[in-house]
């Protein structure tokens, strides 16, 4: 059976269509929330370090409980996990309405971290469930569409979030975020989501949790190519966190002639366009899946090279910078999707949640360290945005070269 096109897949696969729409709506609201948080931090404190800390706490929240979240995604109903995480986030998003001055920033950042814990539950369950609602031949199409949709949500959500914050203020953005979680949940209610649960996972949670989590890590370690691919996203994020999470935000805040909120939206729009185009282009160009394991490291290098050019040409043209950011994130988006598809193909349903949680944990730690370092350097040294981008983009190139040099034995067959 040949792979279906994007429109055909959405039209003909009812359950994938519901899963896809629910994710897009929730993600769009998430970017309204993110732009509003950036704005509040800079408005009330003007601190680059707190901006980096926001990303660090968010990704730490996303990462720290991933081993337990992965076990939950393998042991509990994945559809139920997604519904309850959405409903909880809808309530928590409204709590940001209580932020009034700089004294509220600390708990605001903590609450954002809690929402990312719940987002991690949703994302891990959704990625583990995707192979259960599409045919194996459609996995490339489904993942490319999923990535393009995430990017579209980023583009539209960030731009509209910037406009909404500029005109109506941050409270409007938080209310819209809450509503999107509720709307997304409606599409999940009647979703049919098959799932295979390993009988060995049964038993008391506390007494079996450590062993079951360890089994997930042993599954990764037992297959050297899988162990390598689990580090693909982290190898980009070790520098990409600082570049996309701190320096792009600061660039947006310093765009002349526009407000900070619009500037945030502009660069996140560029990031979204890139991460949307990359997987679509990769699906069209890289049809030989045997080459994918060697390709992901090269894509990290390409992304780093484009960011290096951003740093070198920063003062030339705003729109050149936007174009280069699009190209950098096209490469990173392709890296993300190709590594995700390989894990979905190589790993059986019963343990897929724990494998994806390990992937999310490792990339989140890399992202958190990167954003913390970038924020600290901007706050406590004489480093400029341009110098920071040159340093971090160089680190990304080196990381990609190192990942490409990692050559595990016994590459698996990609048909599972």
N, C-alpha and C positions, 0 to 999 in steps of 0.2 A: 504494500500500500504506500503510495507516494504522499509526501507532506502536503497538507492543504494550505492555501493562502490565508492571510490574516482575516479578511472579510468572511471567507468561507468557514473558517474555524469558528468564529464568533457566531455566525448565523446558524450553523448546523449543530454545534455542541452547546446544549442548553445549560448544563452545569458549569462548564468553563465560562460561559458568558456571564452567569451570575457571580462566580468567584472573581472574575475580572472587573466587572462593574463595581462590585463592593469595594475592591481594593483601590480602584481609581478615585472613587468619591472620598474615601477616608484619607487617602494620601493628599488629595488636593486641600482638604481642610487642615491637614498637618502643616502645610507650608504657610497658610495664613497665620497659624500659631507661631511658627518659627520666626517669621519676619517681625511679628509683634514683639516677641521676646528680645530680638536683637535691638529693636528700637527702644524698648524700655531700659535696657542695660545702658546703652549709650546716652539716652536722655537723662537718666537719673544719676549715673556714675561717671560716664565717659571713660570707663576702664577697659583697655584692651585685654588685660589679664582676666577680668570677669567674663568677657566675651569668650575667651578660650576655655575658661572654667565651665561655662554653660555647656559647651560641646563635650568637654571631658566628663562632666557629671551625666549628661545624656547618654553618652556612649558607655560609661561605666554602668549605668543603670541597665542599659541594653545587654551588657556583657556578663555582669557578675552572676546572674542567676541562669545563664544559658544552659549549664549542665542539667539543672533541674527542669528548665523549660523544655529542653530536648527530650527528657524522659517523659514529661507530661504529654508532649506531642506524639510519642510512641505508645503511651499507656492509656491516655484519655481520648475522648472523642474530639477530633481536631476542629470540626465545625462548631462544637460547643465552646471550645477555647477561643475561637475567633469572635463569636458572638459576645461572650462575656467580657472579653478584653475591650471590644468596641464600646459596650455600654458603660464600663467603668471609666474609659477615657472621655466619654461624653459628659460625665459628671465632673471629672477632674478639670476639664478644660474651662468650665465655668468658674472654678476657684481663682483663676487668674484675674477675674474681675475685681478681686480684693486688693490688688497691687496698687498702692497709692504714692509711694516715695521710695527713696534709696534703702530705707530700713526693711523693706519687703523683698529686696532682691535676693537675699540668701534663701529664704523659704521658696521663692519663685523658682530659683534654679533647682532646688531639691524636688519640688513638685514636678518640674519638667523631667527630672531623672526618673521619677516614679512612673510617669506616663510612658517613658521609653522602655521600662520594664514590661509594661503591658503591650507596647508596640512589638517588643521582641517576642512575646507569646504569639501575637497575631502572625508576624512575619515567618517565624519558624514553622508554625502549623500550616500556613498557606504554602510555603515552598515545599514542605514535605508532602503535602496533599496533591500538588499539581500533577505529578505523574499518574495519579489515580483517577483523574477526570479527563485526561487526553490520551490518545493512542501514542505509542512510542515514536511513531514516525512524525507526530505533530509536536514533539517536545521542543524542537528548535524554534518552530513558529510560535508556540505558546510562550516560551521564555523571551524571545525577541519582542513579542507584543507586550509582555508584562513589563519588560525594561523600558520599552518605548512609552508605555502608558505611565510608568513611574515618572519618566522624564517629562511627559506632557503635563502631568499633574504638578510637577515641580515648576515648569515654565509658567503655566496658567496660574497656579496657586501662588507662586512667588510674586509674579507681576501684579495679579489682582490684590494679593495681600498688601503689597506696597502701596497700591492705589487706595485701598480701603483704609489702611492706617493713616495715610496722608490726609484723606478727606474726612473720615468718620472717627478715626482714633483706634487705639488698640482694643478697646472693649468690643467693638463690632467684629473684629477679627476673631476674638475668642468665642463669641457667640456662634459665628459661622462655623468655626472648627467643631464645636459641640454638635451642631445640627448635622454636619456631614457624617459624623460617626453614627448617628441614629439612622440616617438615610441608608448608609452602607449596610447596616445590620438588617434592614428590611430585605435586601437581596440575598442574604445568607439564610434566612429562616427556612425557605423551601428547597434549599440546595441539597442534592443527593451526593454524599461524599463517601465513597467506599473506603474502607480502611482495614488492614490486616494487623491484628494485635497479637504479638508473641505471647503464648500462654505462660512462658517463664517469667513474664513481667508481673504476674498476679502475686498477691500476698501483701502483707503490711508495708506501707510506704516507707517508714523509717528504716526497718530492718533490711529492705531489699534495694533501697534507692542507691546506696553507694556501689553495690555490686552491679546493678544495671547500668549506672553511669559509666563504670569502669569497662563494662562490656562494649559500650559504644566506642570508647577510646581504643580498645583493643581491636575493634573492627577496622578502625582507621589505620592503626599501626600495622595490621596484618597485610596491608596492600600498599607497598611503597609509592606507586603512582597516585593513589588516593591521598596518602599522607602529604605528598607534595602539593596536590591541587587544593587541599584545605588551606594552604598558605598563600594561594594566588591573590585573593582580595587584600589580605593583610600586607602583602609585599607592595601594593600600591598605596595603601592607607598609611604606611609608616612615614611617608612624606606628604601624601595627599590630604591627610587630616589637617595639617597646618596650612597647606595651600588653599584648599577649598573651604575649610572651616574657619580660618582666621584671616588670611590675607585677602581672599575675595571679598569677605565682608567689609574689611577695612577699606578696600578699593571702592566698594559701593558707597561707603560713608563719606568718601572724599571726592566723589564725582562732582565737578563744578557745574553749577547751573541747575542742579536737581536736588531734591531733598534726600536725606539719608535713606528713608524707606524705599523710595523709587530706585535709588542706587543699589540697595540690596537686591531688589527684585530684578534689576537689569542683569546683574552678574549671575544670579541663580537661574534666570531665564536662559542665559548662555550655557550654563552648566547642564540644564535640563535638555536643551536642544542637542547638545553633544552626546549625552548618555542615551538619548533616544535614537539618534542616527547611527551610533556605533554598532549596536546589536543588529539593526536592520541591514547595514552594509556587510557586517560579518556573516550573516546568514546567506547573503547573496554571493559573496566572494569566496568564503572559506568552506566549501562544500565537502572537502575531504576531511572527515572527522579524525582520521589518524594523525593529522598534523596539529590538532588542537593543543595537546599537552605541551608541545614546543612553542606554540604561538603566544600563549598567555604572557610569558616573560617578555617577549619582544614588544607586546602591546604596552607593557609598563614603561619600557624604555621610550617608546614613541610618545606616550603621554608626558613623560618627564621632559623630553626634548621640546615639546610645544610649550610647556610651562617655562622652560629655560628661556625660550624666545620671548615669552611674555615679560619676564623679568628684564631682559636686555632691551626691549623696545617700549617699555612702559610709558615713556614720556612722548612718544610719537603720535599716537592716535587712540582715542577711546575705542573706536570701532574696530581697529586692528586688534586691540586687546580682547574685545568680545569675540572676534573670529577665532583667535588663537585658543581662547578658553573652550570654545565649541569643539575645536579639533582635538585638544588635550582630553576632553571628556568623552569624545567619540572612541578613542582608544581605550579609556578606562571602562566605558560601558561595554565594549566588546569583551574585554577581559572578564568582567563580572558575569556576563551571560554565558560565555563559553565554559567557564569554570563551574557555574551552576549546573548546566546541562550535563557535564561529565559526571558530577556527583549524583545527579538524579538517575543517570543511566547505570552507573556502577554499583549503586547501593540499593539493597532490597528494602521493601516497604517497612518491615518490622523494626528496622534500626535507623531509618532515614532521618527521623526527627533528631536523634542524638548526634548524627554526623553533621547535620546542618547547624545544630546548636554549637558544635565545636568550631565550625567555620565562622559563625557569627561572633563567638567569643574571641577568637584570635584576631579577627579584623577589628573588633571593637577596642581591644587592648591597644593595638597598633594606632588606631585613630585617636584614642584618648591621649596616649603619650605624645603623639604628634601635635595635637591642638594645644596641649598644656605647654609643651616646649615653645611653640610659636607664640602663644600668648604671653608667656613669661619673658621671652626675649624682647618682645615689643614693649612690654611694660617696664622692664628693668635694665635695658641696655640702650645704646644709641643706634641700634640696628634700624634701618629704614625698611619700608614695605618692599621696595625693589631689591634690597640686599637679602632680605628674608626669602623672597621668592627665588632668587638665584641659588641660595644655599639649599633650600628644601627641594627644588627641582633637580639639583645635582644629586641629592640623596636618592631621589626617585629613580634617576637613571642608573645609579650604582645598584640599587635594590633590584631593578629589572634585569640587569646584567647577571647579578648573583642568582636570581631565580632561574634564569635561562641556563646557567652553568650547572644547576642541580639536575642530575641525570639519574633518576631511579631506574632500577632494572624491572624486568617483566611488565611492560606496559600492557594493560588489560584490553580485551576486546570491547569495543564501544557499544556492542548490541546487548550488553549486560550478561 
